[in-house]
């Protein structure tokens, strides 16, 4: 649900940008694609009590590894505001990671290849 929602919001934002441009409204639309930002999301997520509990435990450890490498919310906000002020549409907080992921996604679509299993670009190798 998390990734699905992110894709839906991005599609909505791209469509809004096109619609605002079409009517010539004096409104800026920006898509923010943050990388790993420190938050309480991992602590707020509930544990898995049934099913593959071990896989859930490994995933939680991976997410905590991501958090260790994440930037602060203040750092992310500064980047987002600076890039939005320049008129960037796609605003990214960690370009070295996010742009590589965007490029790989574009190539996957052009080549019409099925998605590969997801591996976090933020956490390094899984525990």
N, C-alpha and C positions, 0 to 999 in steps of 0.2 A: 504493500500500500504506500509506503514512503516514496519509493522511486516512481511508482505510477503517478502519484500526486505531483512530484517534481516535473515529470514530463508533461502532464496536463497543464500545469501553470506556465511552463515555457511555451507550449503551443498557444495558450490563451494570450500570453504577452506578445508573441510574434504577430498574432492576428490583430490585437489591439494596436500595435505599432503601424501595421498596414492600414487599418481603418482610420486612425488619426491622421496619417499622412494623406490618405485619399480625400478627406474632407478639408485638409489644410488647417486643422486646429493648431493653436499655439500651445501645444502640450507635449512635453517630452515623455517618452516611454523608454524604460531601460529594463533589460533582463539581467538580473544579478545571478551569477553562477558561482556561489561561494565554494571554496574548497573546505578543508577541515577547519572548523572554528570551535573553540572550546565552548561547551554548553553543558547543560545537565541532562541532555537527551538520553545518554546511556544509563545514567542512574535512574531516570524516570521510567525506563522500559521495564516491564514486568518480566520476571523469570519464567522459564518454561518448566512446567511441572509434569508434563506427559509428553509422549512422543520421543524424539531423539534429543534427550536432555544433554547428552555429551556434545552433540553438534551445536546446540544452543550455547553451551558453555564456551566452546572454542570460538564461536562467533563473537560472543561478548568479550573474550580476551583480545580478539583482533580489533574490536571497536575501541577498547581501552588503549591499545597500541596506537591507533589513529589519533586518539585524543592527546597522547603524549607529544605528538608531532604537530598538533593543531596550533593555529595562531589565536591570539586573544580576540575577543569580540571588538575591542577598541581598535586593534590593528586592522581588522576586516572592515569596520565601519569607515575608517579613514581612507582606505583604498577605494571602497565603493563610492563614497562621496566625491573623491577626487576624479575618478574615472567618469562618473555620471555627469559631473560638471563640465567635462570636456566634450560631452555629447556621445560618448561610446554607447552603443546599444547593448552588446554583450559585455558585461562587466565581470571580470574574474579576479579573485583575490590571490590565487596562486597560479599564475600563468604557466609556469614550467610544467605543472601537472595537468591543469585543466585544458590547456590548448592541445597537449598531446592526446588527451582523451577525446577532444572534439575532432581532431584530425583522424584518429583511428576510427571514430564513429562514422565520419564522412566517407572514408575509404571503404568501410564495411558496407555502407549503403550503395556506393557506386559499384562495388564488386558483387553486390547481392549475396554476401556470405552470411550465414547464420551467426547469431551472437555467440561469442566464446564465453565460457564460464567467467563470472566476475571475479576479479582479483583486485583488492584495494591497492591503489597507487600511493596511498598515504602511509600505510602501516608497514610496508616492506613485506618480507616473507611471513607467512602465517606461522603461529607458534607450533 
